[in-house]
Amino acid sequence: MRPLHWSFVILGLIVIAIFLIPAIWGPQQGLREAGEIPVMDSNVLKEMAQEGEIMGVALSWAVVGFAVLLQLIAWGSAVTHFRKVKKSGAEVDEQLEQLDAIDVYFDLPLYFGLLGTVLAFVLVTIFPDAGLMFAYVSTALGIVVAVILRLSYLTPYRQELIALHKRRG
């Protein structure tokens, strides 16, 4: 299976896990019934708030881990396609066209960073104490990875091909 497909599989599993967490944990502990009306005391509410904070922080770190994983997948995908073009042995004009065709793989870190940001903001909506820093980390990571990929792989090779094309005239 292609790395991009794996990222969607992993994303699907995370979404499923997020929705299954309440089902796995079961009903809330600490409810006491007075007659037929459930009653919660202040200790139970305090305990639930602390558990919510812990869960929010854990999910925030999960988003950061997921963002890093997606960036690694994007990096591997871009480098794999770049190496295929470089080793193709095609003419200079054809290699330049192939580089234009695989340009989207060098943008994947930006898109994956945005996805991580959206997921982090969803978590902040559900768990206000989760922190916005994780959303910004995902975006910044995507920008940094995209710039590194472009400056270390794509741009130097494209310049090399253009110079070679000009020499051949």
Rosetta constraint file for C-alpha pairs under 8 A:
AtomPair CA 1 CA 5 HARMONIC 6.45 0.50
AtomPair CA 1 CA 6 HARMONIC 6.89 0.50
AtomPair CA 2 CA 6 HARMONIC 6.51 0.50
AtomPair CA 3 CA 7 HARMONIC 6.41 0.50
AtomPair CA 3 CA 73 HARMONIC 6.03 0.50
AtomPair CA 3 CA 76 HARMONIC 7.99 0.50
AtomPair CA 3 CA 77 HARMONIC 6.76 0.50
AtomPair CA 4 CA 8 HARMONIC 6.73 0.50
AtomPair CA 4 CA 73 HARMONIC 7.00 0.50
AtomPair CA 4 CA 74 HARMONIC 7.64 0.50
AtomPair CA 4 CA 77 HARMONIC 7.57 0.50
AtomPair CA 5 CA 9 HARMONIC 6.35 0.50
AtomPair CA 6 CA 10 HARMONIC 6.09 0.50
AtomPair CA 7 CA 11 HARMONIC 6.07 0.50
AtomPair CA 7 CA 70 HARMONIC 6.48 0.50
AtomPair CA 7 CA 73 HARMONIC 7.33 0.50
AtomPair CA 8 CA 12 HARMONIC 6.05 0.50
AtomPair CA 9 CA 13 HARMONIC 6.27 0.50
AtomPair CA 10 CA 14 HARMONIC 6.25 0.50
AtomPair CA 11 CA 15 HARMONIC 6.25 0.50
AtomPair CA 12 CA 16 HARMONIC 6.12 0.50
AtomPair CA 13 CA 17 HARMONIC 6.02 0.50
AtomPair CA 14 CA 18 HARMONIC 6.15 0.50
AtomPair CA 15 CA 19 HARMONIC 6.43 0.50
AtomPair CA 16 CA 20 HARMONIC 6.10 0.50
AtomPair CA 17 CA 21 HARMONIC 6.02 0.50
AtomPair CA 19 CA 23 HARMONIC 7.84 0.50
AtomPair CA 20 CA 24 HARMONIC 6.13 0.50
AtomPair CA 21 CA 25 HARMONIC 6.15 0.50
AtomPair CA 22 CA 26 HARMONIC 6.09 0.50
AtomPair CA 22 CA 27 HARMONIC 7.78 0.50
AtomPair CA 23 CA 27 HARMONIC 7.84 0.50
AtomPair CA 30 CA 40 HARMONIC 7.03 0.50
AtomPair CA 30 CA 44 HARMONIC 5.81 0.50
AtomPair CA 31 CA 38 HARMONIC 6.20 0.50
AtomPair CA 31 CA 39 HARMONIC 6.03 0.50
AtomPair CA 31 CA 40 HARMONIC 5.59 0.50
AtomPair CA 31 CA 44 HARMONIC 7.83 0.50
AtomPair CA 32 CA 38 HARMONIC 5.81 0.50
AtomPair CA 32 CA 39 HARMONIC 5.39 0.50
AtomPair CA 32 CA 40 HARMONIC 6.55 0.50
AtomPair CA 33 CA 37 HARMONIC 5.81 0.50
AtomPair CA 33 CA 38 HARMONIC 4.51 0.50
AtomPair CA 33 CA 39 HARMONIC 5.72 0.50
AtomPair CA 34 CA 38 HARMONIC 6.36 0.50
AtomPair CA 34 CA 39 HARMONIC 6.52 0.50
AtomPair CA 40 CA 44 HARMONIC 6.19 0.50
AtomPair CA 40 CA 45 HARMONIC 6.96 0.50
AtomPair CA 41 CA 45 HARMONIC 6.58 0.50
AtomPair CA 42 CA 46 HARMONIC 6.11 0.50
AtomPair CA 43 CA 47 HARMONIC 6.10 0.50
AtomPair CA 44 CA 48 HARMONIC 6.10 0.50
AtomPair CA 45 CA 49 HARMONIC 6.16 0.50
AtomPair CA 46 CA 50 HARMONIC 6.32 0.50
AtomPair CA 47 CA 51 HARMONIC 6.25 0.50
AtomPair CA 48 CA 52 HARMONIC 6.09 0.50
AtomPair CA 49 CA 53 HARMONIC 6.27 0.50
AtomPair CA 50 CA 54 HARMONIC 6.32 0.50
AtomPair CA 51 CA 55 HARMONIC 6.12 0.50
AtomPair CA 52 CA 56 HARMONIC 6.01 0.50
AtomPair CA 52 CA 127 HARMONIC 7.11 0.50
AtomPair CA 53 CA 57 HARMONIC 6.23 0.50
AtomPair CA 53 CA 127 HARMONIC 7.18 0.50
AtomPair CA 53 CA 129 HARMONIC 6.32 0.50
AtomPair CA 53 CA 130 HARMONIC 7.08 0.50
AtomPair CA 54 CA 58 HARMONIC 6.17 0.50
AtomPair CA 55 CA 59 HARMONIC 6.05 0.50
AtomPair CA 56 CA 60 HARMONIC 6.07 0.50
AtomPair CA 56 CA 123 HARMONIC 7.14 0.50
AtomPair CA 56 CA 124 HARMONIC 7.94 0.50
AtomPair CA 56 CA 127 HARMONIC 5.38 0.50
AtomPair CA 56 CA 128 HARMONIC 7.98 0.50
AtomPair CA 56 CA 129 HARMONIC 6.83 0.50
AtomPair CA 56 CA 130 HARMONIC 4.89 0.50
AtomPair CA 57 CA 61 HARMONIC 6.31 0.50
AtomPair CA 57 CA 129 HARMONIC 7.72 0.50
AtomPair CA 57 CA 130 HARMONIC 5.19 0.50
AtomPair CA 57 CA 131 HARMONIC 7.97 0.50
AtomPair CA 58 CA 62 HARMONIC 6.20 0.50
AtomPair CA 59 CA 63 HARMONIC 6.23 0.50
AtomPair CA 59 CA 123 HARMONIC 7.39 0.50
AtomPair CA 59 CA 130 HARMONIC 7.97 0.50
AtomPair CA 60 CA 64 HARMONIC 6.43 0.50
AtomPair CA 60 CA 120 HARMONIC 6.56 0.50
AtomPair CA 60 CA 123 HARMONIC 7.11 0.50
AtomPair CA 60 CA 130 HARMONIC 6.14 0.50
AtomPair CA 60 CA 131 HARMONIC 7.76 0.50
AtomPair CA 60 CA 134 HARMONIC 6.39 0.50
AtomPair CA 61 CA 65 HARMONIC 6.11 0.50
AtomPair CA 61 CA 134 HARMONIC 7.57 0.50
AtomPair CA 62 CA 66 HARMONIC 5.97 0.50
AtomPair CA 63 CA 67 HARMONIC 6.02 0.50
AtomPair CA 63 CA 116 HARMONIC 6.42 0.50
AtomPair CA 63 CA 119 HARMONIC 6.94 0.50
AtomPair CA 63 CA 120 HARMONIC 6.33 0.50
AtomPair CA 63 CA 134 HARMONIC 7.48 0.50
AtomPair CA 64 CA 68 HARMONIC 6.21 0.50
AtomPair CA 64 CA 116 HARMONIC 7.37 0.50
AtomPair CA 64 CA 134 HARMONIC 6.32 0.50
AtomPair CA 64 CA 137 HARMONIC 7.43 0.50
AtomPair CA 64 CA 138 HARMONIC 6.52 0.50
AtomPair CA 65 CA 69 HARMONIC 6.16 0.50
AtomPair CA 66 CA 70 HARMONIC 6.15 0.50
AtomPair CA 66 CA 116 HARMONIC 7.42 0.50
AtomPair CA 67 CA 71 HARMONIC 6.18 0.50
AtomPair CA 67 CA 112 HARMONIC 6.96 0.50
AtomPair CA 67 CA 113 HARMONIC 6.51 0.50
AtomPair CA 67 CA 116 HARMONIC 5.41 0.50
AtomPair CA 67 CA 138 HARMONIC 5.89 0.50
AtomPair CA 68 CA 72 HARMONIC 6.26 0.50
AtomPair CA 68 CA 138 HARMONIC 7.85 0.50
AtomPair CA 68 CA 141 HARMONIC 7.77 0.50
AtomPair CA 69 CA 73 HARMONIC 6.30 0.50
AtomPair CA 70 CA 74 HARMONIC 6.11 0.50
AtomPair CA 70 CA 109 HARMONIC 7.60 0.50
AtomPair CA 70 CA 112 HARMONIC 6.23 0.50
AtomPair CA 71 CA 75 HARMONIC 6.03 0.50
AtomPair CA 71 CA 109 HARMONIC 5.55 0.50
AtomPair CA 71 CA 112 HARMONIC 6.81 0.50
AtomPair CA 71 CA 113 HARMONIC 7.61 0.50
AtomPair CA 71 CA 141 HARMONIC 7.74 0.50
AtomPair CA 71 CA 142 HARMONIC 6.76 0.50
AtomPair CA 71 CA 145 HARMONIC 7.12 0.50
AtomPair CA 72 CA 76 HARMONIC 6.13 0.50
AtomPair CA 73 CA 77 HARMONIC 6.07 0.50
AtomPair CA 74 CA 78 HARMONIC 6.12 0.50
AtomPair CA 74 CA 105 HARMONIC 6.98 0.50
AtomPair CA 74 CA 106 HARMONIC 7.68 0.50
AtomPair CA 74 CA 108 HARMONIC 5.63 0.50
AtomPair CA 74 CA 109 HARMONIC 5.67 0.50
AtomPair CA 74 CA 112 HARMONIC 7.93 0.50
AtomPair CA 75 CA 79 HARMONIC 6.15 0.50
AtomPair CA 75 CA 106 HARMONIC 7.82 0.50
AtomPair CA 75 CA 109 HARMONIC 7.37 0.50
AtomPair CA 75 CA 145 HARMONIC 7.48 0.50
AtomPair CA 75 CA 149 HARMONIC 7.27 0.50
AtomPair CA 76 CA 80 HARMONIC 5.97 0.50
AtomPair CA 77 CA 81 HARMONIC 6.29 0.50
AtomPair CA 77 CA 105 HARMONIC 6.63 0.50
AtomPair CA 78 CA 82 HARMONIC 6.04 0.50
AtomPair CA 78 CA 102 HARMONIC 7.78 0.50
AtomPair CA 78 CA 105 HARMONIC 4.86 0.50
AtomPair CA 78 CA 106 HARMONIC 5.61 0.50
AtomPair CA 78 CA 149 HARMONIC 7.81 0.50
AtomPair CA 79 CA 83 HARMONIC 6.05 0.50
AtomPair CA 79 CA 153 HARMONIC 7.83 0.50
AtomPair CA 80 CA 84 HARMONIC 6.37 0.50
AtomPair CA 81 CA 85 HARMONIC 6.47 0.50
AtomPair CA 81 CA 102 HARMONIC 6.83 0.50
AtomPair CA 81 CA 105 HARMONIC 7.82 0.50
AtomPair CA 82 CA 86 HARMONIC 6.21 0.50
AtomPair CA 82 CA 99 HARMONIC 7.39 0.50
AtomPair CA 82 CA 102 HARMONIC 7.49 0.50
AtomPair CA 82 CA 153 HARMONIC 7.71 0.50
AtomPair CA 82 CA 154 HARMONIC 7.56 0.50
AtomPair CA 83 CA 87 HARMONIC 5.94 0.50
AtomPair CA 84 CA 88 HARMONIC 5.89 0.50
AtomPair CA 85 CA 89 HARMONIC 7.89 0.50
AtomPair CA 85 CA 95 HARMONIC 6.32 0.50
AtomPair CA 85 CA 98 HARMONIC 6.50 0.50
AtomPair CA 85 CA 99 HARMONIC 7.01 0.50
AtomPair CA 86 CA 95 HARMONIC 7.44 0.50
AtomPair CA 88 CA 95 HARMONIC 7.97 0.50
AtomPair CA 90 CA 94 HARMONIC 6.10 0.50
AtomPair CA 90 CA 95 HARMONIC 6.02 0.50
AtomPair CA 91 CA 95 HARMONIC 6.18 0.50
AtomPair CA 92 CA 96 HARMONIC 6.21 0.50
AtomPair CA 92 CA 161 HARMONIC 6.04 0.50
AtomPair CA 92 CA 162 HARMONIC 7.87 0.50
AtomPair CA 92 CA 164 HARMONIC 7.50 0.50
AtomPair CA 92 CA 165 HARMONIC 6.33 0.50
AtomPair CA 93 CA 97 HARMONIC 6.35 0.50
AtomPair CA 93 CA 165 HARMONIC 7.53 0.50
AtomPair CA 94 CA 98 HARMONIC 6.15 0.50
AtomPair CA 95 CA 99 HARMONIC 6.11 0.50
AtomPair CA 95 CA 161 HARMONIC 7.93 0.50
AtomPair CA 96 CA 100 HARMONIC 6.34 0.50
AtomPair CA 96 CA 158 HARMONIC 6.84 0.50
AtomPair CA 96 CA 161 HARMONIC 7.13 0.50
AtomPair CA 97 CA 101 HARMONIC 6.27 0.50
AtomPair CA 98 CA 102 HARMONIC 6.33 0.50
AtomPair CA 99 CA 103 HARMONIC 6.13 0.50
AtomPair CA 99 CA 154 HARMONIC 7.73 0.50
AtomPair CA 99 CA 158 HARMONIC 7.68 0.50
AtomPair CA 102 CA 106 HARMONIC 7.46 0.50
AtomPair CA 103 CA 107 HARMONIC 6.87 0.50
AtomPair CA 104 CA 108 HARMONIC 6.46 0.50
AtomPair CA 106 CA 146 HARMONIC 6.03 0.50
AtomPair CA 106 CA 149 HARMONIC 6.52 0.50
AtomPair CA 106 CA 150 HARMONIC 6.60 0.50
AtomPair CA 107 CA 111 HARMONIC 6.70 0.50
AtomPair CA 107 CA 146 HARMONIC 6.17 0.50
AtomPair CA 108 CA 112 HARMONIC 6.00 0.50
AtomPair CA 108 CA 146 HARMONIC 7.55 0.50
AtomPair CA 109 CA 113 HARMONIC 5.89 0.50
AtomPair CA 109 CA 141 HARMONIC 7.93 0.50
AtomPair CA 109 CA 142 HARMONIC 4.56 0.50
AtomPair CA 109 CA 143 HARMONIC 6.88 0.50
AtomPair CA 109 CA 145 HARMONIC 6.14 0.50
AtomPair CA 109 CA 146 HARMONIC 5.43 0.50
AtomPair CA 110 CA 114 HARMONIC 6.26 0.50
AtomPair CA 110 CA 139 HARMONIC 7.22 0.50
AtomPair CA 110 CA 142 HARMONIC 4.59 0.50
AtomPair CA 110 CA 143 HARMONIC 5.65 0.50
AtomPair CA 110 CA 146 HARMONIC 6.36 0.50
AtomPair CA 111 CA 115 HARMONIC 6.26 0.50
AtomPair CA 111 CA 142 HARMONIC 7.40 0.50
AtomPair CA 112 CA 116 HARMONIC 6.24 0.50
AtomPair CA 112 CA 142 HARMONIC 6.62 0.50
AtomPair CA 113 CA 117 HARMONIC 6.24 0.50
AtomPair CA 113 CA 138 HARMONIC 4.89 0.50
AtomPair CA 113 CA 139 HARMONIC 4.47 0.50
AtomPair CA 113 CA 140 HARMONIC 7.29 0.50
AtomPair CA 113 CA 141 HARMONIC 6.51 0.50
AtomPair CA 113 CA 142 HARMONIC 4.36 0.50
AtomPair CA 113 CA 143 HARMONIC 7.40 0.50
AtomPair CA 114 CA 118 HARMONIC 6.23 0.50
AtomPair CA 114 CA 138 HARMONIC 7.06 0.50
AtomPair CA 114 CA 139 HARMONIC 5.67 0.50
AtomPair CA 114 CA 142 HARMONIC 7.53 0.50
AtomPair CA 115 CA 119 HARMONIC 6.26 0.50
AtomPair CA 116 CA 120 HARMONIC 6.09 0.50
AtomPair CA 116 CA 135 HARMONIC 6.70 0.50
AtomPair CA 116 CA 138 HARMONIC 5.40 0.50
AtomPair CA 116 CA 139 HARMONIC 7.20 0.50
AtomPair CA 117 CA 121 HARMONIC 6.16 0.50
AtomPair CA 117 CA 134 HARMONIC 7.54 0.50
AtomPair CA 117 CA 135 HARMONIC 4.27 0.50
AtomPair CA 117 CA 136 HARMONIC 6.55 0.50
AtomPair CA 117 CA 137 HARMONIC 7.94 0.50
AtomPair CA 117 CA 138 HARMONIC 5.59 0.50
AtomPair CA 117 CA 139 HARMONIC 6.05 0.50
AtomPair CA 118 CA 122 HARMONIC 6.23 0.50
AtomPair CA 118 CA 135 HARMONIC 7.24 0.50
AtomPair CA 119 CA 123 HARMONIC 6.33 0.50
AtomPair CA 119 CA 135 HARMONIC 7.73 0.50
AtomPair CA 120 CA 124 HARMONIC 6.19 0.50
AtomPair CA 120 CA 132 HARMONIC 7.40 0.50
AtomPair CA 120 CA 134 HARMONIC 6.33 0.50
AtomPair CA 120 CA 135 HARMONIC 4.89 0.50
AtomPair CA 121 CA 125 HARMONIC 6.16 0.50
AtomPair CA 121 CA 132 HARMONIC 7.22 0.50
AtomPair CA 121 CA 135 HARMONIC 6.31 0.50
AtomPair CA 122 CA 126 HARMONIC 6.41 0.50
AtomPair CA 123 CA 127 HARMONIC 5.64 0.50
AtomPair CA 123 CA 128 HARMONIC 7.65 0.50
AtomPair CA 123 CA 130 HARMONIC 6.98 0.50
AtomPair CA 124 CA 128 HARMONIC 4.75 0.50
AtomPair CA 124 CA 129 HARMONIC 6.91 0.50
AtomPair CA 124 CA 130 HARMONIC 5.52 0.50
AtomPair CA 124 CA 131 HARMONIC 6.45 0.50
AtomPair CA 124 CA 132 HARMONIC 6.91 0.50
AtomPair CA 132 CA 136 HARMONIC 6.67 0.50
AtomPair CA 133 CA 137 HARMONIC 6.09 0.50
AtomPair CA 134 CA 138 HARMONIC 6.38 0.50
AtomPair CA 135 CA 139 HARMONIC 6.72 0.50
AtomPair CA 136 CA 140 HARMONIC 6.08 0.50
AtomPair CA 137 CA 141 HARMONIC 5.91 0.50
AtomPair CA 138 CA 142 HARMONIC 6.28 0.50
AtomPair CA 139 CA 143 HARMONIC 6.33 0.50
AtomPair CA 140 CA 144 HARMONIC 6.13 0.50
AtomPair CA 141 CA 145 HARMONIC 6.09 0.50
AtomPair CA 142 CA 146 HARMONIC 6.10 0.50
AtomPair CA 143 CA 147 HARMONIC 6.17 0.50
AtomPair CA 144 CA 148 HARMONIC 6.13 0.50
AtomPair CA 145 CA 149 HARMONIC 6.10 0.50
AtomPair CA 146 CA 150 HARMONIC 6.17 0.50
AtomPair CA 147 CA 151 HARMONIC 5.96 0.50
AtomPair CA 148 CA 152 HARMONIC 5.78 0.50
AtomPair CA 149 CA 153 HARMONIC 5.66 0.50
AtomPair CA 149 CA 154 HARMONIC 6.87 0.50
AtomPair CA 150 CA 154 HARMONIC 4.84 0.50
AtomPair CA 150 CA 155 HARMONIC 5.75 0.50
AtomPair CA 151 CA 155 HARMONIC 5.53 0.50
AtomPair CA 151 CA 156 HARMONIC 6.89 0.50
AtomPair CA 152 CA 156 HARMONIC 6.71 0.50
AtomPair CA 153 CA 157 HARMONIC 6.38 0.50
AtomPair CA 154 CA 158 HARMONIC 6.02 0.50
AtomPair CA 155 CA 159 HARMONIC 6.07 0.50
AtomPair CA 156 CA 160 HARMONIC 6.13 0.50
AtomPair CA 157 CA 161 HARMONIC 6.18 0.50
AtomPair CA 158 CA 162 HARMONIC 6.19 0.50
AtomPair CA 159 CA 163 HARMONIC 6.13 0.50
AtomPair CA 160 CA 164 HARMONIC 6.16 0.50
AtomPair CA 161 CA 165 HARMONIC 6.04 0.50
AtomPair CA 162 CA 166 HARMONIC 6.23 0.50
AtomPair CA 163 CA 167 HARMONIC 6.28 0.50
AtomPair CA 164 CA 168 HARMONIC 6.31 0.50
AtomPair CA 165 CA 169 HARMONIC 6.14 0.50
